Every structure is written in structure tokens, then in C-alpha cells.
Amino acid sequence: MLILTRRLNEKVVIGDGIVVSVVEIRGDQIKLGIEAPRSVKVFRQEVFEAIQEENRQAAESGMTLPPLD
């Protein structure tokens, strides 16, 4: 894991097309802005894990779910 220190309005560039910006800092919360190509799906971890669990359950039941597009 890479750990970086960033201040308000500073950015991190990931690969060729993803930019993460520190938009706001308030107490123990930080707002991040994420610029990424439309082909890159960006999820909060808890949402991603819920989608993965739904997909696992659907696979076990033989049901198919539509893609996340």
C-alpha cells in the first residue's frame, strides 16, 4: 500500500487517466474528487462489497444479473 500526504486542492495521478483531488477537509472527514474515464468504474468500498455479495448469491442460485454499465 502506498500512503501519501496531500493538502487541500492537491492531487494524485494514477496511471494515464485517473486524478484524485482533495476537495474539502472538515474534522475527520475528507471529500475526494475523482476524475476517471467513463470506462473505469469507481465505487465506495462498501458499495463494491455489496455488489460482489449480490453477484455471489446470484451465481449460487443460478440467476443472472445485468452488468453494472
N, CA, C and O atoms as a CHARMM CRD file, in Angstrom:
* protein
*
  276
    1    1 MET  N      0.84800  -1.17300   0.00000 PROA 1      0.00000
    2    1 MET  CA     0.00000   0.00000   0.00000 PROA 1      0.00000
    3    1 MET  C      0.89500   1.23900   0.00000 PROA 1      0.00000
    4    1 MET  O      1.86100   1.32400   0.75700 PROA 1      0.00000
    5    2 LEU  N      0.56200   2.17400  -0.84400 PROA 2      0.00000
    6    2 LEU  CA     1.24600   3.45900  -0.89700 PROA 2      0.00000
    7    2 LEU  C      0.46900   4.44200  -0.04100 PROA 2      0.00000
    8    2 LEU  O     -0.74300   4.57700  -0.20800 PROA 2      0.00000
    9    3 ILE  N      1.13400   5.12500   0.86400 PROA 3      0.00000
   10    3 ILE  CA     0.48800   6.11900   1.71800 PROA 3      0.00000
   11    3 ILE  C      1.07200   7.47900   1.39200 PROA 3      0.00000
   12    3 ILE  O      2.28800   7.66600   1.43800 PROA 3      0.00000
   13    4 LEU  N      0.20600   8.43200   1.06300 PROA 4      0.00000
   14    4 LEU  CA     0.62000   9.77700   0.68500 PROA 4      0.00000
   15    4 LEU  C     -0.02200  10.81000   1.59400 PROA 4      0.00000
   16    4 LEU  O     -1.10700  10.58900   2.13300 PROA 4      0.00000
   17    5 THR  N      0.64800  11.93000   1.75800 PROA 5      0.00000
   18    5 THR  CA     0.06400  13.06600   2.45900 PROA 5      0.00000
   19    5 THR  C     -0.29600  14.11300   1.40900 PROA 5      0.00000
   20    5 THR  O      0.54500  14.47800   0.58700 PROA 5      0.00000
   21    6 ARG  N     -1.51000  14.58700   1.42700 PROA 6      0.00000
   22    6 ARG  CA    -1.96800  15.60900   0.49900 PROA 6      0.00000
   23    6 ARG  C     -2.68200  16.69300   1.27800 PROA 6      0.00000
   24    6 ARG  O     -3.30100  16.42000   2.30700 PROA 6      0.00000
   25    7 ARG  N     -2.60400  17.89100   0.80600 PROA 7      0.00000
   26    7 ARG  CA    -3.33000  19.01800   1.40800 PROA 7      0.00000
   27    7 ARG  C     -4.50000  19.38100   0.51600 PROA 7      0.00000
   28    7 ARG  O     -4.63900  18.86300  -0.59200 PROA 7      0.00000
   29    8 LEU  N     -5.34000  20.27600   1.01000 PROA 8      0.00000
   30    8 LEU  CA    -6.49500  20.74700   0.26100 PROA 8      0.00000
   31    8 LEU  C     -6.07000  21.20200  -1.12900 PROA 8      0.00000
   32    8 LEU  O     -5.08100  21.91900  -1.28300 PROA 8      0.00000
   33    9 ASN  N     -6.81500  20.78600  -2.12500 PROA 9      0.00000
   34    9 ASN  CA    -6.61200  21.11200  -3.54900 PROA 9      0.00000
   35    9 ASN  C     -5.40600  20.42200  -4.18100 PROA 9      0.00000
   36    9 ASN  O     -5.11500  20.66800  -5.35200 PROA 9      0.00000
   37   10 GLU  N     -4.70000  19.57300  -3.45000 PROA 10     0.00000
   38   10 GLU  CA    -3.61400  18.81400  -4.05100 PROA 10     0.00000
   39   10 GLU  C     -4.18300  17.53600  -4.67900 PROA 10     0.00000
   40   10 GLU  O     -5.26500  17.07900  -4.30800 PROA 10     0.00000
   41   11 LYS  N     -3.44500  16.97200  -5.62700 PROA 11     0.00000
   42   11 LYS  CA    -3.94900  15.84300  -6.40600 PROA 11     0.00000
   43   11 LYS  C     -2.95600  14.69100  -6.42300 PROA 11     0.00000
   44   11 LYS  O     -1.76700  14.85400  -6.15000 PROA 11     0.00000
   45   12 VAL  N     -3.49000  13.52400  -6.75400 PROA 12     0.00000
   46   12 VAL  CA    -2.69900  12.32600  -7.00500 PROA 12     0.00000
   47   12 VAL  C     -3.13000  11.81000  -8.37100 PROA 12     0.00000
   48   12 VAL  O     -4.32500  11.71500  -8.65100 PROA 12     0.00000
   49   13 VAL  N     -2.16400  11.47700  -9.22200 PROA 13     0.00000
   50   13 VAL  CA    -2.46000  10.94900 -10.55100 PROA 13     0.00000
   51   13 VAL  C     -2.16300   9.45400 -10.54500 PROA 13     0.00000
   52   13 VAL  O     -1.09000   9.02400 -10.12400 PROA 13     0.00000
   53   14 ILE  N     -3.13400   8.66600 -11.02200 PROA 14     0.00000
   54   14 ILE  CA    -2.99200   7.21500 -11.07900 PROA 14     0.00000
   55   14 ILE  C     -3.06900   6.80200 -12.54800 PROA 14     0.00000
   56   14 ILE  O     -4.08400   7.02300 -13.20700 PROA 14     0.00000
   57   15 GLY  N     -2.01600   6.21500 -13.04600 PROA 15     0.00000
   58   15 GLY  CA    -1.99700   5.77300 -14.44300 PROA 15     0.00000
   59   15 GLY  C     -2.13500   6.93700 -15.40200 PROA 15     0.00000
   60   15 GLY  O     -1.68200   8.04700 -15.12600 PROA 15     0.00000
   61   16 ASP  N     -2.77400   6.66400 -16.54200 PROA 16     0.00000
   62   16 ASP  CA    -2.90200   7.67400 -17.58500 PROA 16     0.00000
   63   16 ASP  C     -4.14600   8.53800 -17.47200 PROA 16     0.00000
   64   16 ASP  O     -4.20600   9.59400 -18.10200 PROA 16     0.00000
   65   17 GLY  N     -5.13600   8.13300 -16.69600 PROA 17     0.00000
   66   17 GLY  CA    -6.37100   8.89000 -16.77000 PROA 17     0.00000
   67   17 GLY  C     -7.14900   9.06000 -15.48800 PROA 17     0.00000
   68   17 GLY  O     -8.32100   9.43600 -15.53900 PROA 17     0.00000
   69   18 ILE  N     -6.54500   8.79800 -14.32800 PROA 18     0.00000
   70   18 ILE  CA    -7.28100   8.92000 -13.07600 PROA 18     0.00000
   71   18 ILE  C     -6.58700   9.95700 -12.20400 PROA 18     0.00000
   72   18 ILE  O     -5.38900   9.86700 -11.93600 PROA 18     0.00000
   73   19 VAL  N     -7.37000  10.95000 -11.76400 PROA 19     0.00000
   74   19 VAL  CA    -6.84900  12.00100 -10.89100 PROA 19     0.00000
   75   19 VAL  C     -7.73500  12.06300  -9.65700 PROA 19     0.00000
   76   19 VAL  O     -8.95400  12.19600  -9.76600 PROA 19     0.00000
   77   20 VAL  N     -7.12100  11.96800  -8.48500 PROA 20     0.00000
   78   20 VAL  CA    -7.84300  12.06800  -7.20900 PROA 20     0.00000
   79   20 VAL  C     -7.43500  13.37800  -6.55700 PROA 20     0.00000
   80   20 VAL  O     -6.25000  13.62800  -6.33700 PROA 20     0.00000
   81   21 SER  N     -8.43300  14.22500  -6.24400 PROA 21     0.00000
   82   21 SER  CA    -8.17400  15.54100  -5.65700 PROA 21     0.00000
   83   21 SER  C     -8.76400  15.62100  -4.26400 PROA 21     0.00000
   84   21 SER  O     -9.83400  15.06900  -4.01000 PROA 21     0.00000
   85   22 VAL  N     -8.08000  16.30200  -3.36000 PROA 22     0.00000
   86   22 VAL  CA    -8.63900  16.59400  -2.04500 PROA 22     0.00000
   87   22 VAL  C     -9.47800  17.85900  -2.21600 PROA 22     0.00000
   88   22 VAL  O     -8.94200  18.93900  -2.46600 PROA 22     0.00000
   89   23 VAL  N    -10.79000  17.71700  -2.08000 PROA 23     0.00000
   90   23 VAL  CA   -11.71900  18.81100  -2.34400 PROA 23     0.00000
   91   23 VAL  C    -12.06300  19.57400  -1.07300 PROA 23     0.00000
   92   23 VAL  O    -12.20600  20.79700  -1.09800 PROA 23     0.00000
   93   24 GLU  N    -12.19700  18.85600   0.03700 PROA 24     0.00000
   94   24 GLU  CA   -12.58900  19.50600   1.29300 PROA 24     0.00000
   95   24 GLU  C    -12.10000  18.67800   2.46700 PROA 24     0.00000
   96   24 GLU  O    -12.09300  17.44800   2.41600 PROA 24     0.00000
   97   25 ILE  N    -11.69300  19.36300   3.51900 PROA 25     0.00000
   98   25 ILE  CA   -11.30900  18.71100   4.77100 PROA 25     0.00000
   99   25 ILE  C    -12.13600  19.35400   5.87500 PROA 25     0.00000
  100   25 ILE  O    -12.08800  20.56600   6.08400 PROA 25     0.00000
  101   26 ARG  N    -12.90000  18.51300   6.58000 PROA 26     0.00000
  102   26 ARG  CA   -13.73300  19.02700   7.66400 PROA 26     0.00000
  103   26 ARG  C    -13.68200  18.04000   8.81700 PROA 26     0.00000
  104   26 ARG  O    -14.28100  16.96700   8.74900 PROA 26     0.00000
  105   27 GLY  N    -12.97200  18.39900   9.87000 PROA 27     0.00000
  106   27 GLY  CA   -12.82900  17.49300  11.01400 PROA 27     0.00000
  107   27 GLY  C    -12.12700  16.22200  10.58800 PROA 27     0.00000
  108   27 GLY  O    -11.02500  16.26400  10.04100 PROA 27     0.00000
  109   28 ASP  N    -12.77800  15.07300  10.84200 PROA 28     0.00000
  110   28 ASP  CA   -12.17000  13.79600  10.48500 PROA 28     0.00000
  111   28 ASP  C    -12.67800  13.26700   9.14300 PROA 28     0.00000
  112   28 ASP  O    -12.47600  12.09600   8.82300 PROA 28     0.00000
  113   29 GLN  N    -13.33600  14.12200   8.36000 PROA 29     0.00000
  114   29 GLN  CA   -13.82300  13.71400   7.04200 PROA 29     0.00000
  115   29 GLN  C    -13.08400  14.46600   5.94700 PROA 29     0.00000
  116   29 GLN  O    -12.77500  15.65000   6.07900 PROA 29     0.00000
  117   30 ILE  N    -12.81400  13.76400   4.88400 PROA 30     0.00000
  118   30 ILE  CA   -12.14800  14.34200   3.71800 PROA 30     0.00000
  119   30 ILE  C    -13.00600  14.04600   2.50400 PROA 30     0.00000
  120   30 ILE  O    -13.41300  12.90300   2.29600 PROA 30     0.00000
  121   31 LYS  N    -13.28800  15.06600   1.69500 PROA 31     0.00000
  122   31 LYS  CA   -14.00200  14.85600   0.43700 PROA 31     0.00000
  123   31 LYS  C    -12.97900  14.74200  -0.67200 PROA 31     0.00000
  124   31 LYS  O    -12.09200  15.58300  -0.81600 PROA 31     0.00000
  125   32 LEU  N    -13.12000  13.67700  -1.45800 PROA 32     0.00000
  126   32 LEU  CA   -12.23600  13.45200  -2.58000 PROA 32     0.00000
  127   32 LEU  C    -13.01300  13.62600  -3.87600 PROA 32     0.00000
  128   32 LEU  O    -14.16700  13.21100  -3.98300 PROA 32     0.00000
  129   33 GLY  N    -12.37800  14.23600  -4.84500 PROA 33     0.00000
  130   33 GLY  CA   -12.92200  14.30200  -6.19200 PROA 33     0.00000
  131   33 GLY  C    -12.13700  13.32200  -7.04400 PROA 33     0.00000
  132   33 GLY  O    -10.91000  13.26800  -6.96200 PROA 33     0.00000
  133   34 ILE  N    -12.83900  12.54500  -7.86400 PROA 34     0.00000
  134   34 ILE  CA   -12.16800  11.54600  -8.68900 PROA 34     0.00000
  135   34 ILE  C    -12.52600  11.79100 -10.14500 PROA 34     0.00000
  136   34 ILE  O    -13.69700  11.75300 -10.52200 PROA 34     0.00000
  137   35 GLU  N    -11.51600  12.04200 -10.95700 PROA 35     0.00000
  138   35 GLU  CA   -11.69000  12.18000 -12.40200 PROA 35     0.00000
  139   35 GLU  C    -11.15900  10.90600 -13.03100 PROA 35     0.00000
  140   35 GLU  O     -9.99900  10.54500 -12.83600 PROA 35     0.00000
  141   36 ALA  N    -12.00900  10.22600 -13.78300 PROA 36     0.00000
  142   36 ALA  CA   -11.60200   8.97300 -14.41700 PROA 36     0.00000
  143   36 ALA  C    -12.38400   8.81000 -15.71300 PROA 36     0.00000
  144   36 ALA  O    -13.48300   9.34700 -15.84900 PROA 36     0.00000
  145   37 PRO  N    -11.82700   8.07800 -16.65900 PROA 37     0.00000
  146   37 PRO  CA   -12.56900   7.79300 -17.88600 PROA 37     0.00000
  147   37 PRO  C    -13.86500   7.05100 -17.55800 PROA 37     0.00000
  148   37 PRO  O    -13.94000   6.32700 -16.56500 PROA 37     0.00000
  149   38 ARG  N    -14.86600   7.23400 -18.38700 PROA 38     0.00000
  150   38 ARG  CA   -16.15800   6.57400 -18.14900 PROA 38     0.00000
  151   38 ARG  C    -16.03500   5.05800 -18.10500 PROA 38     0.00000
  152   38 ARG  O    -16.85400   4.38400 -17.48100 PROA 38     0.00000
  153   39 SER  N    -15.02800   4.52900 -18.75500 PROA 39     0.00000
  154   39 SER  CA   -14.85100   3.07600 -18.78400 PROA 39     0.00000
  155   39 SER  C    -14.34700   2.53200 -17.44300 PROA 39     0.00000
  156   39 SER  O    -14.37900   1.32200 -17.21600 PROA 39     0.00000
  157   40 VAL  N    -13.88800   3.40800 -16.56700 PROA 40     0.00000
  158   40 VAL  CA   -13.39300   2.99000 -15.25200 PROA 40     0.00000
  159   40 VAL  C    -14.51900   3.14600 -14.23700 PROA 40     0.00000
  160   40 VAL  O    -15.03600   4.24500 -14.03600 PROA 40     0.00000
  161   41 LYS  N    -14.89100   2.05100 -13.60500 PROA 41     0.00000
  162   41 LYS  CA   -15.94800   2.10200 -12.59400 PROA 41     0.00000
  163   41 LYS  C    -15.32900   2.47500 -11.25200 PROA 41     0.00000
  164   41 LYS  O    -14.30600   1.91600 -10.85400 PROA 41     0.00000
  165   42 VAL  N    -15.95600   3.42300 -10.55600 PROA 42     0.00000
  166   42 VAL  CA   -15.45900   3.88400  -9.26000 PROA 42     0.00000
  167   42 VAL  C    -16.57800   3.67000  -8.24400 PROA 42     0.00000
  168   42 VAL  O    -17.68400   4.18200  -8.41500 PROA 42     0.00000
  169   43 PHE  N    -16.28600   2.91100  -7.18400 PROA 43     0.00000
  170   43 PHE  CA   -17.26600   2.61900  -6.14500 PROA 43     0.00000
  171   43 PHE  C    -16.65900   2.88500  -4.77400 PROA 43     0.00000
  172   43 PHE  O    -15.45000   2.75700  -4.58200 PROA 43     0.00000
  173   44 ARG  N    -17.51400   3.25600  -3.82500 PROA 44     0.00000
  174   44 ARG  CA   -17.07600   3.21000  -2.42500 PROA 44     0.00000
  175   44 ARG  C    -16.93700   1.73700  -2.07000 PROA 44     0.00000
  176   44 ARG  O    -17.64400   0.89300  -2.62100 PROA 44     0.00000
  177   45 GLN  N    -16.03500   1.42700  -1.15900 PROA 45     0.00000
  178   45 GLN  CA   -15.75800   0.03000  -0.83800 PROA 45     0.00000
  179   45 GLN  C    -17.00400  -0.71800  -0.38100 PROA 45     0.00000
  180   45 GLN  O    -17.22700  -1.85200  -0.80600 PROA 45     0.00000
  181   46 GLU  N    -17.82300  -0.10700   0.48000 PROA 46     0.00000
  182   46 GLU  CA   -18.99400  -0.82400   0.98700 PROA 46     0.00000
  183   46 GLU  C    -19.99500  -1.12700  -0.12600 PROA 46     0.00000
  184   46 GLU  O    -20.66900  -2.15600  -0.08000 PROA 46     0.00000
  185   47 VAL  N    -20.10500  -0.25200  -1.12000 PROA 47     0.00000
  186   47 VAL  CA   -20.99700  -0.49400  -2.25800 PROA 47     0.00000
  187   47 VAL  C    -20.42500  -1.62100  -3.11800 PROA 47     0.00000
  188   47 VAL  O    -21.15700  -2.51400  -3.54600 PROA 47     0.00000
  189   48 PHE  N    -19.12100  -1.57900  -3.36800 PROA 48     0.00000
  190   48 PHE  CA   -18.46800  -2.61900  -4.15500 PROA 48     0.00000
  191   48 PHE  C    -18.65400  -3.98400  -3.50500 PROA 48     0.00000
  192   48 PHE  O    -18.96400  -4.96200  -4.18400 PROA 48     0.00000
  193   49 GLU  N    -18.46500  -4.04900  -2.19000 PROA 49     0.00000
  194   49 GLU  CA   -18.62900  -5.32200  -1.48000 PROA 49     0.00000
  195   49 GLU  C    -20.06800  -5.81800  -1.54300 PROA 49     0.00000
  196   49 GLU  O    -20.29600  -7.02200  -1.65600 PROA 49     0.00000
  197   50 ALA  N    -21.04300  -4.91400  -1.47100 PROA 50     0.00000
  198   50 ALA  CA   -22.45200  -5.30800  -1.57200 PROA 50     0.00000
  199   50 ALA  C    -22.75300  -5.85900  -2.97000 PROA 50     0.00000
  200   50 ALA  O    -23.48000  -6.84400  -3.10200 PROA 50     0.00000
  201   51 ILE  N    -22.20900  -5.24100  -3.99500 PROA 51     0.00000
  202   51 ILE  CA   -22.39300  -5.73000  -5.36600 PROA 51     0.00000
  203   51 ILE  C    -21.77400  -7.11000  -5.51700 PROA 51     0.00000
  204   51 ILE  O    -22.37700  -8.00600  -6.10600 PROA 51     0.00000
  205   52 GLN  N    -20.56200  -7.28000  -4.98100 PROA 52     0.00000
  206   52 GLN  CA   -19.89300  -8.58400  -5.05500 PROA 52     0.00000
  207   52 GLN  C    -20.72300  -9.66400  -4.36700 PROA 52     0.00000
  208   52 GLN  O    -20.86000 -10.77100  -4.88800 PROA 52     0.00000
  209   53 GLU  N    -21.27800  -9.34400  -3.19700 PROA 53     0.00000
  210   53 GLU  CA   -22.09100 -10.31600  -2.45400 PROA 53     0.00000
  211   53 GLU  C    -23.35100 -10.67200  -3.24200 PROA 53     0.00000
  212   53 GLU  O    -23.72300 -11.84300  -3.31300 PROA 53     0.00000
  213   54 GLU  N    -24.00500  -9.68200  -3.82900 PROA 54     0.00000
  214   54 GLU  CA   -25.19500  -9.94800  -4.65200 PROA 54     0.00000
  215   54 GLU  C    -24.83200 -10.84700  -5.82800 PROA 54     0.00000
  216   54 GLU  O    -25.58100 -11.76200  -6.17000 PROA 54     0.00000
  217   55 ASN  N    -23.69700 -10.59000  -6.43800 PROA 55     0.00000
  218   55 ASN  CA   -23.26100 -11.41500  -7.56500 PROA 55     0.00000
  219   55 ASN  C    -22.98300 -12.84200  -7.11600 PROA 55     0.00000
  220   55 ASN  O    -23.32300 -13.78900  -7.82500 PROA 55     0.00000
  221   56 ARG  N    -22.36300 -13.01200  -5.93900 PROA 56     0.00000
  222   56 ARG  CA   -22.10700 -14.35700  -5.41100 PROA 56     0.00000
  223   56 ARG  C    -23.42000 -15.10800  -5.17400 PROA 56     0.00000
  224   56 ARG  O    -23.56300 -16.27400  -5.54300 PROA 56     0.00000
  225   57 GLN  N    -24.36900 -14.41100  -4.55100 PROA 57     0.00000
  226   57 GLN  CA   -25.65900 -15.04600  -4.27300 PROA 57     0.00000
  227   57 GLN  C    -26.38900 -15.40800  -5.56300 PROA 57     0.00000
  228   57 GLN  O    -26.99400 -16.47600  -5.66300 PROA 57     0.00000
  229   58 ALA  N    -26.32800 -14.51800  -6.54300 PROA 58     0.00000
  230   58 ALA  CA   -26.98100 -14.79600  -7.82800 PROA 58     0.00000
  231   58 ALA  C    -26.33100 -15.99400  -8.50900 PROA 58     0.00000
  232   58 ALA  O    -27.02500 -16.82900  -9.08800 PROA 58     0.00000
  233   59 ALA  N    -25.00400 -16.08600  -8.44500 PROA 59     0.00000
  234   59 ALA  CA   -24.29900 -17.20200  -9.07200 PROA 59     0.00000
  235   59 ALA  C    -24.67000 -18.52200  -8.39700 PROA 59     0.00000
  236   59 ALA  O    -24.82100 -19.54700  -9.06200 PROA 59     0.00000
  237   60 GLU  N    -24.81500 -18.48800  -7.08100 PROA 60     0.00000
  238   60 GLU  CA   -25.18500 -19.70400  -6.35200 PROA 60     0.00000
  239   60 GLU  C    -26.60900 -20.13600  -6.66200 PROA 60     0.00000
  240   60 GLU  O    -26.90700 -21.33100  -6.65800 PROA 60     0.00000
  241   61 SER  N    -27.49000 -19.18300  -6.93200 PROA 61     0.00000
  242   61 SER  CA   -28.88900 -19.51700  -7.20200 PROA 61     0.00000
  243   61 SER  C    -29.13600 -19.79800  -8.68200 PROA 61     0.00000
  244   61 SER  O    -30.22500 -20.22800  -9.06100 PROA 61     0.00000
  245   62 GLY  N    -28.11500 -19.55500  -9.52700 PROA 62     0.00000
  246   62 GLY  CA   -28.28000 -19.78400 -10.95200 PROA 62     0.00000
  247   62 GLY  C    -28.89200 -18.59500 -11.66100 PROA 62     0.00000
  248   62 GLY  O    -29.12400 -18.65300 -12.86900 PROA 62     0.00000
  249   63 MET  N    -29.15700 -17.52400 -10.94200 PROA 63     0.00000
  250   63 MET  CA   -29.75100 -16.31000 -11.50700 PROA 63     0.00000
  251   63 MET  C    -28.67500 -15.45100 -12.16100 PROA 63     0.00000
  252   63 MET  O    -27.52700 -15.47200 -11.71700 PROA 63     0.00000
  253   64 THR  N    -29.01200 -14.70300 -13.19500 PROA 64     0.00000
  254   64 THR  CA   -28.04000 -13.79800 -13.80400 PROA 64     0.00000
  255   64 THR  C    -28.47500 -12.35100 -13.56700 PROA 64     0.00000
  256   64 THR  O    -29.65600 -12.01700 -13.65900 PROA 64     0.00000
  257   65 LEU  N    -27.50000 -11.50900 -13.26200 PROA 65     0.00000
  258   65 LEU  CA   -27.76300 -10.09300 -13.04000 PROA 65     0.00000
  259   65 LEU  C    -27.23700  -9.29100 -14.22400 PROA 65     0.00000
  260   65 LEU  O    -26.26400  -9.69300 -14.86200 PROA 65     0.00000
  261   66 PRO  N    -27.87100  -8.16100 -14.52000 PROA 66     0.00000
  262   66 PRO  CA   -27.36900  -7.32600 -15.61100 PROA 66     0.00000
  263   66 PRO  C    -26.01800  -6.71900 -15.25100 PROA 66     0.00000
  264   66 PRO  O    -25.70300  -6.57800 -14.06900 PROA 66     0.00000
  265   67 PRO  N    -25.21700  -6.36000 -16.24900 PROA 67     0.00000
  266   67 PRO  CA   -23.91700  -5.74000 -15.98000 PROA 67     0.00000
  267   67 PRO  C    -24.08400  -4.38200 -15.30100 PROA 67     0.00000
  268   67 PRO  O    -25.17200  -3.80800 -15.32200 PROA 67     0.00000
  269   68 LEU  N    -23.00200  -3.86300 -14.69600 PROA 68     0.00000
  270   68 LEU  CA   -23.04000  -2.60400 -13.95400 PROA 68     0.00000
  271   68 LEU  C    -22.96500  -1.36800 -14.83300 PROA 68     0.00000
  272   68 LEU  O    -22.82900  -0.26700 -14.29900 PROA 68     0.00000
  273   69 ASP  N    -23.04600  -1.48800 -16.13200 PROA 69     0.00000
  274   69 ASP  CA   -22.91800  -0.32200 -17.02700 PROA 69     0.00000
  275   69 ASP  C    -24.03900   0.64200 -16.87200 PROA 69     0.00000
  276   69 ASP  O    -24.07000   1.66700 -17.55400 PROA 69     0.00000
